[in-house]
Amino acid sequence: MDNARYYSGSFDVSLLAIQLAKHLEMRAYQTQWFGAGNQMTVQVRKGSEAAKFLGAQAALTVVITQHQADVLTGRAPALVVTLGQQRWGDKALAAGVGAFFLWPLLIPAAVGAVRQTTLPSEVLGIVDSLVLQQNPMAYPTSMPTYMMPQVQVMYQPMPTPAPMPVVTVPQQLCPTCGQPNNTGASFCQSCGSSLDGSVAQNRQPAAQAQPMAPTIPTMPTVDPVVTPPPAPTPPPAPAKPPKQVAPATTRVGRTAPPTERVATSSGTIVPAGPTGVMGLPSGRKVPIVGEEAIVGRGNPDGTDPVEIDMTTEIESSTVSRRHARVGRAGTGFEVEDLNSANQTFLNNEPLSPGRKYTLHKGDVVEFGKVKCVFSIQDK
């Protein structure tokens, strides 16, 4: 379901809701949050955008629910995040009554309308990043089958408007020319004849009166219906060649120093020691299997690829083509900023270009505005 997120594990839902609201406020959105216990609700809207696509009193609503472990069924704890449309509510009233009872249902049609803006993708990207901060190994997965009814019951369809009534005006036919006239009219609006069967009136002005000629009754003429020829079918447009995308592969840097290597059972030569993993906001996990990995964005034509490609990530425009280098240092790893335009941050601290900094498991590395979580996978 594209309007729901599922994360395995236990999380602090109150902290997630507060952090999500703060991040959106920093991006000039209007937010409010409320709830308690294992369920929190965050509402967000942004001036004319919300009024245009959702209505003046509607808002994109994010419901964050922590499901506890079930010993009887063996189900593990999990976090479910759902998006939908609700009426922008009074925060004080919502806090007193309770978010679940004040707005128990969402309208999923709002997600389709608001996709014309960047708001839903921004919200989901921020939620993924905040969840990774609490648990670096918690990535969004598909919704389990047993939880589908619980998520779907939160939504209700958009109300169908009542059809407009059809008003039929009664008419009467002229006995002379057969043209229809409104009921109650005394004379025909087409030929001037009396509709009650009396002598027809001469509706011409006196100065233009002509001697009356014998009248030959004729049948009313009907214009033939001309069917226009069908429009020619345009030839199909030629298929566009597929766009080349830089492959997400790994390579050894051209300036990488030699390091200890071992041979696997399949004959592949890989560096000895643990494998570093860079977790991206989209949920991708990129392993660092060589001596170093370049972080950046490959060229659109597929040339000069990088090991950790941020092209498809949110806020990727803030990442330089060759932004930073993550390399091995003995049995550990270190990061180095390559004089990028928007800097590299390690646990919110800016890095000096050209200087190497040691990486530890769980460190948050921010390349421009793309936040990633570094972890180490032991062999």
NORDAQUI-V260650 format. One record per residue. N is the residue number from 1. RES is the residue in one letter. PHI is phi in whole degrees, 0 to 359 (999 if undefined). NEAR is the number of other C-alpha atoms within 8 Angstrom. Layout:
{{N	RES	PHI	NEAR} {N	RES	PHI	NEAR}}
//
This chain:
{{1	M	999	6} {2	D	280	4} {3	N	250	9} {4	A	213	11} {5	R	233	13} {6	Y	230	12} {7	Y	232	11} {8	S	276	11} {9	G	126	9} {10	S	251	9} {11	F	218	8} {12	D	271	6} {13	V	291	13} {14	S	296	11} {15	L	295	7} {16	L	299	11} {17	A	295	13} {18	I	294	9} {19	Q	295	9} {20	L	298	13} {21	A	297	13} {22	K	295	8} {23	H	298	9} {24	L	290	13} {25	E	295	10} {26	M	294	7} {27	R	260	6} {28	A	71	7} {29	Y	267	10} {30	Q	265	9} {31	T	228	11} {32	Q	206	9} {33	W	221	12} {34	F	197	12} {35	G	130	11} {36	A	198	7} {37	G	69	7} {38	N	264	10} {39	Q	220	12} {40	M	230	16} {41	T	236	13} {42	V	237	14} {43	Q	250	12} {44	V	218	13} {45	R	207	12} {46	K	217	9} {47	G	41	6} {48	S	294	6} {49	E	297	9} {50	A	295	13} {51	A	295	11} {52	K	285	8} {53	F	258	9} {54	L	246	13} {55	G	104	8} {56	A	296	7} {57	Q	253	8} {58	A	254	13} {59	A	209	13} {60	L	287	13} {61	T	242	13} {62	V	246	11} {63	V	252	11} {64	I	251	14} {65	T	233	11} {66	Q	262	13} {67	H	266	9} {68	Q	279	8} {69	A	290	9} {70	D	246	9} {71	V	292	6} {72	L	293	4} {73	T	265	5} {74	G	76	7} {75	R	275	7} {76	A	278	9} {77	P	295	12} {78	A	206	13} {79	L	249	14} {80	V	240	12} {81	V	241	11} {82	T	240	11} {83	L	243	13} {84	G	189	15} {85	Q	249	15} {86	Q	217	12} {87	R	289	7} {88	W	296	8} {89	G	257	6} {90	D	283	6} {91	K	297	9} {92	A	294	6} {93	L	294	8} {94	A	297	12} {95	A	294	10} {96	G	281	6} {97	V	270	8} {98	G	109	10} {99	A	297	13} {100	F	292	7} {101	F	275	7} {102	L	283	8} {103	W	229	8} {104	P	283	8} {105	L	236	9} {106	L	250	13} {107	I	249	12} {108	P	291	13} {109	A	299	10} {110	A	294	12} {111	V	295	13} {112	G	296	8} {113	A	288	9} {114	V	281	12} {115	R	295	9} {116	Q	291	6} {117	T	248	7} {118	T	264	8} {119	L	297	8} {120	P	298	10} {121	S	295	7} {122	E	297	9} {123	V	296	10} {124	L	295	8} {125	G	296	11} {126	I	293	10} {127	V	298	10} {128	D	302	13} {129	S	293	11} {130	L	293	11} {131	V	295	12} {132	L	295	12} {133	Q	294	9} {134	Q	282	7} {135	N	215	7} {136	P	299	13} {137	M	258	5} {138	A	265	10} {139	Y	252	10} {140	P	295	10} {141	T	234	7} {142	S	293	7} {143	M	291	10} {144	P	299	6} {145	T	298	5} {146	Y	290	5} {147	M	263	8} {148	M	303	9} {149	P	299	7} {150	Q	293	7} {151	V	283	10} {152	Q	292	7} {153	V	291	8} {154	M	283	9} {155	Y	252	11} {156	Q	229	9} {157	P	289	7} {158	M	294	6} {159	P	297	4} {160	T	272	4} {161	P	294	4} {162	A	291	4} {163	P	294	4} {164	M	289	4} {165	P	293	4} {166	V	266	4} {167	V	262	4} {168	T	254	4} {169	V	269	5} {170	P	295	6} {171	Q	227	8} {172	Q	228	8} {173	L	272	8} {174	C	286	12} {175	P	291	7} {176	T	266	6} {177	C	254	8} {178	G	81	8} {179	Q	280	8} {180	P	286	8} {181	N	222	11} {182	N	296	9} {183	T	297	7} {184	G	103	4} {185	A	287	8} {186	S	268	7} {187	F	230	8} {188	C	291	13} {189	Q	285	6} {190	S	264	6} {191	C	247	7} {192	G	83	11} {193	S	290	12} {194	S	288	12} {195	L	276	11} {196	D	261	5} {197	G	96	6} {198	S	280	7} {199	V	294	6} {200	A	293	7} {201	Q	271	7} {202	N	271	5} {203	R	270	5} {204	Q	281	6} {205	P	296	6} {206	A	297	5} {207	A	294	4} {208	Q	253	6} {209	A	294	7} {210	Q	247	4} {211	P	299	4} {212	M	289	4} {213	A	259	4} {214	P	301	4} {215	T	264	4} {216	I	258	4} {217	P	296	4} {218	T	233	4} {219	M	281	4} {220	P	297	6} {221	T	275	4} {222	V	237	4} {223	D	296	4} {224	P	294	4} {225	V	273	4} {226	V	260	4} {227	T	269	4} {228	P	295	4} {229	P	296	4} {230	P	297	4} {231	A	294	4} {232	P	296	4} {233	T	283	4} {234	P	294	4} {235	P	295	4} {236	P	297	4} {237	A	291	4} {238	P	296	4} {239	A	293	4} {240	K	280	4} {241	P	295	4} {242	P	299	4} {243	K	289	5} {244	Q	282	7} {245	V	242	7} {246	A	299	11} {247	P	293	6} {248	A	276	9} {249	T	248	6} {250	T	249	10} {251	R	212	7} {252	V	267	9} {253	G	297	9} {254	R	289	4} {255	T	250	4} {256	A	289	8} {257	P	287	5} {258	P	294	5} {259	T	216	6} {260	E	292	6} {261	R	232	8} {262	V	227	8} {263	A	260	9} {264	T	274	8} {265	S	296	5} {266	S	274	5} {267	G	93	6} {268	T	283	7} {269	I	266	8} {270	V	229	10} {271	P	297	11} {272	A	282	7} {273	G	101	7} {274	P	290	10} {275	T	255	11} {276	G	279	12} {277	V	232	12} {278	M	255	12} {279	G	273	13} {280	L	267	13} {281	P	301	13} {282	S	286	8} {283	G	104	9} {284	R	289	7} {285	K	240	8} {286	V	256	9} {287	P	283	8} {288	I	255	12} {289	V	259	10} {290	G	262	10} {291	E	290	14} {292	E	207	13} {293	A	222	16} {294	I	271	13} {295	V	260	14} {296	G	174	15} {297	R	225	14} {298	G	290	13} {299	N	295	10} {300	P	300	8} {301	D	277	8} {302	G	90	11} {303	T	273	8} {304	D	50	6} {305	P	289	12} {306	V	239	15} {307	E	289	11} {308	I	247	11} {309	D	268	12} {310	M	261	10} {311	T	302	9} {312	T	269	6} {313	E	273	10} {314	I	294	9} {315	E	65	8} {316	S	295	11} {317	S	294	6} {318	T	273	11} {319	V	261	17} {320	S	286	11} {321	R	302	8} {322	R	237	11} {323	H	274	15} {324	A	206	15} {325	R	233	12} {326	V	247	12} {327	G	227	10} {328	R	277	10} {329	A	222	7} {330	G	71	5} {331	T	263	7} {332	G	242	9} {333	F	222	13} {334	E	215	12} {335	V	237	12} {336	E	221	13} {337	D	282	16} {338	L	263	10} {339	N	56	9} {340	S	286	13} {341	A	288	8} {342	N	250	9} {343	Q	69	11} {344	T	237	14} {345	F	239	12} {346	L	242	11} {347	N	53	8} {348	N	71	8} {349	E	255	6} {350	P	291	8} {351	L	260	12} {352	S	279	6} {353	P	301	9} {354	G	84	8} {355	R	256	8} {356	K	265	8} {357	Y	236	8} {358	T	287	8} {359	L	257	10} {360	H	238	8} {361	K	299	7} {362	G	93	8} {363	D	295	11} {364	V	260	12} {365	V	250	13} {366	E	247	13} {367	F	261	15} {368	G	66	11} {369	K	245	9} {370	V	262	14} {371	K	269	11} {372	C	233	13} {373	V	241	14} {374	F	266	16} {375	S	220	13} {376	I	237	9} {377	Q	252	8} {378	D	286	6} {379	K	278	5}}
//
